[in-house]
Amino acid sequence: MALLLILISATFANASDNPSSSMAVLKHGSTVKLLYKGIEQNDVKVLIVNDENQVVFSEKIKSTAGFVRPYNFSKLPEGNYSIELIDNKGHQSELVKYKIESTRKLMHVMRVGGTTDKFVLSVPSAIQQKISISIYDDNGRTLYSGKEDIAGDFAKVYNLQKHVGRVTFEVIDSNGKANSFAKDSW
């Protein structure tokens, strides 16, 4: 919140030196926030335009001297978008490069309750793929190595045969994306 206030202050600091409105765009994940500060109350039109010059969203905000508006891009395809603002002082625009970010975890590991050497590995997946699974001890020795063909979400219990200490699970998906997770056994 403090960073947002500093950014807003810095963005709008020139508004008193320059008799025009100011805008700033902040992007976080699929949410894009538009910050607007005018020098007087007026109607403001906001357009979101794709890279094919098609308006994908528009709205008119009546009688305002400033606002902060979030826009959700999650239902839009990846690409370049222009956020355009039209007020009584003119037209401003800013380019937003939107890229879909995966928010799903590659895997999750948890110890089976009441045991010291059994772990459940779960891997969410919406596609059929082959994954490689390796489990290492604290010294980097391989405790398990194998491949699994999965068609959707996957879960399996691994018995590490009385191994006590830290273990690291490593999962590599069909795209070569690796994820590792260290877990202490109890």
C-alpha positions as CSV (number, residue, x, y, z in Angstrom):
1,M,0.0,0.0,0.0
2,A,2.9,2.4,0.8
3,L,4.5,1.6,-2.6
4,L,1.2,2.4,-4.3
5,L,0.9,5.7,-2.4
6,I,4.5,6.7,-3.4
7,L,3.8,5.8,-7.0
8,I,0.6,7.7,-7.1
9,S,2.3,10.8,-5.5
10,A,5.2,10.6,-7.9
11,T,2.9,10.1,-10.9
12,F,0.6,13.0,-10.0
13,A,3.3,15.3,-8.7
14,N,3.6,17.0,-12.1
15,A,-0.2,17.7,-12.2
16,S,0.2,21.0,-10.5
17,D,3.1,22.1,-12.8
18,N,1.2,21.1,-15.9
19,P,-2.4,22.1,-16.3
20,S,-3.5,18.7,-17.6
21,S,-4.7,15.4,-16.3
22,S,-2.4,12.4,-15.4
23,M,-2.8,8.7,-15.7
24,A,-0.8,5.7,-14.5
25,V,-1.2,2.0,-15.1
26,L,-0.1,-0.7,-12.6
27,K,-0.1,-4.3,-13.6
28,H,-0.3,-7.3,-11.2
29,G,-1.1,-10.7,-12.7
30,S,-4.2,-10.4,-14.7
31,T,-5.4,-7.2,-13.0
32,V,-4.5,-3.8,-14.4
33,K,-5.2,-0.7,-12.3
34,L,-5.7,2.6,-14.0
35,L,-5.0,5.6,-11.8
36,Y,-6.4,9.0,-13.0
37,K,-6.0,12.5,-11.6
38,G,-7.6,15.5,-13.3
39,I,-7.3,19.2,-12.4
40,E,-11.0,19.6,-12.4
41,Q,-14.2,17.5,-12.4
42,N,-15.1,16.2,-15.8
43,D,-16.4,13.1,-17.7
44,V,-13.7,10.5,-18.5
45,K,-13.9,7.8,-21.1
46,V,-11.8,4.7,-20.7
47,L,-11.1,2.4,-23.6
48,I,-9.2,-0.9,-23.7
49,V,-8.0,-1.6,-27.3
50,N,-6.4,-4.8,-28.5
51,D,-3.4,-5.0,-30.9
52,E,-5.9,-5.3,-33.8
53,N,-7.3,-1.9,-32.9
54,Q,-10.6,-3.4,-31.6
55,V,-12.2,-1.9,-28.5
56,V,-12.6,-4.8,-26.1
57,F,-13.9,-2.7,-23.2
58,S,-15.2,0.9,-22.7
59,E,-16.8,2.8,-20.0
60,K,-17.6,6.4,-19.2
61,I,-17.0,7.7,-15.7
62,K,-19.0,10.8,-15.0
63,S,-18.0,13.9,-13.1
64,T,-14.8,12.9,-11.5
65,A,-11.5,14.6,-10.7
66,G,-9.7,11.3,-10.0
67,F,-10.1,7.6,-9.6
68,V,-8.4,4.2,-9.3
69,R,-10.1,1.5,-11.4
70,P,-9.1,-2.2,-11.6
71,Y,-9.6,-4.0,-14.9
72,N,-9.5,-7.8,-15.1
73,F,-7.7,-9.2,-18.2
74,S,-8.1,-12.9,-17.2
75,K,-10.7,-13.6,-19.9
76,L,-8.6,-11.8,-22.7
77,P,-6.1,-13.6,-24.9
78,E,-2.4,-12.8,-24.5
79,G,-1.2,-9.7,-26.4
80,N,-0.6,-6.0,-26.4
81,Y,-3.4,-3.7,-25.2
82,S,-3.7,0.0,-25.1
83,I,-5.5,1.6,-22.2
84,E,-6.8,4.9,-23.5
85,L,-8.2,7.7,-21.5
86,I,-10.1,10.7,-23.0
87,D,-11.1,13.7,-20.8
88,N,-11.7,17.4,-21.5
89,K,-8.0,18.0,-21.6
90,G,-7.3,15.4,-24.4
91,H,-6.3,11.8,-25.1
92,Q,-3.7,9.7,-23.2
93,S,-2.8,6.1,-23.7
94,E,-0.5,3.5,-22.2
95,L,0.6,0.1,-23.6
96,V,0.0,-3.0,-21.5
97,K,1.6,-6.3,-22.5
98,Y,-0.6,-9.0,-21.1
99,K,0.7,-12.6,-20.7
100,I,-1.3,-15.3,-19.1
101,E,0.5,-16.6,-16.0
102,S,0.0,-20.0,-14.6
103,T,-1.1,-19.9,-11.0
104,R,-1.4,-23.6,-10.5
105,K,1.3,-25.3,-8.4
106,L,3.3,-27.9,-10.2
107,M,3.2,-30.2,-7.1
108,H,2.5,-30.5,-3.4
109,V,4.1,-32.8,-0.9
110,M,2.8,-33.8,2.6
111,R,3.7,-36.4,5.2
112,V,1.2,-39.1,5.8
113,G,-0.1,-38.6,9.3
114,G,1.2,-41.0,12.0
115,T,4.3,-42.0,9.9
116,T,7.9,-40.9,9.6
117,D,8.7,-42.3,6.1
118,K,5.6,-42.0,4.0
119,F,4.8,-38.9,1.8
120,V,2.0,-38.1,-0.6
121,L,3.0,-36.3,-3.8
122,S,0.2,-34.6,-5.7
123,V,0.6,-33.0,-9.1
124,P,-2.3,-31.0,-10.6
125,S,-2.5,-31.4,-14.4
126,A,-5.2,-30.7,-17.0
127,I,-3.4,-32.6,-19.7
128,Q,-2.0,-36.1,-20.4
129,Q,1.7,-36.0,-20.0
130,K,4.7,-38.0,-18.7
131,I,6.4,-36.7,-15.5
132,S,9.7,-37.7,-14.0
133,I,9.9,-38.0,-10.2
134,S,13.1,-38.1,-8.2
135,I,13.4,-38.1,-4.4
136,Y,16.8,-37.3,-2.8
137,D,18.1,-37.4,0.8
138,D,20.1,-34.6,2.5
139,N,23.3,-35.7,0.9
140,G,21.9,-35.7,-2.6
141,R,21.6,-39.5,-2.8
142,T,18.6,-40.8,-4.9
143,L,16.0,-42.5,-2.7
144,Y,13.6,-42.9,-5.6
145,S,13.5,-42.2,-9.4
146,G,10.7,-43.0,-11.8
147,K,8.4,-41.8,-14.5
148,E,4.6,-41.6,-14.4
149,D,2.1,-41.3,-17.3
150,I,-0.6,-39.0,-16.0
151,A,-3.9,-38.0,-17.5
152,G,-5.2,-35.3,-15.2
153,D,-4.5,-34.8,-11.5
154,F,-2.0,-37.3,-10.0
155,A,-1.3,-38.4,-6.4
156,K,0.8,-41.2,-5.0
157,V,2.1,-42.3,-1.6
158,Y,5.9,-42.9,-1.5
159,N,7.3,-45.1,1.3
160,L,10.9,-44.1,1.9
161,Q,11.6,-47.2,4.0
162,K,12.5,-45.9,7.4
163,H,14.4,-42.9,6.0
164,V,14.6,-40.2,8.7
165,G,15.7,-36.7,7.8
166,R,15.1,-34.1,5.1
167,V,14.0,-35.3,1.7
168,T,13.7,-33.4,-1.6
169,F,11.1,-34.2,-4.2
170,E,11.8,-33.1,-7.8
171,V,9.1,-33.3,-10.5
172,I,9.9,-32.5,-14.2
173,D,6.9,-32.2,-16.5
174,S,6.6,-32.9,-20.2
175,N,7.7,-29.3,-21.0
176,G,10.9,-29.7,-19.0
177,K,9.6,-27.5,-16.2
178,A,11.2,-28.6,-12.9
179,N,9.8,-28.0,-9.5
180,S,11.4,-29.2,-6.2
181,F,10.1,-29.3,-2.7
182,A,12.1,-30.2,0.4
183,K,10.4,-31.8,3.4
184,D,11.6,-32.9,6.8
185,S,10.4,-36.3,8.0
186,W,9.4,-36.7,11.6
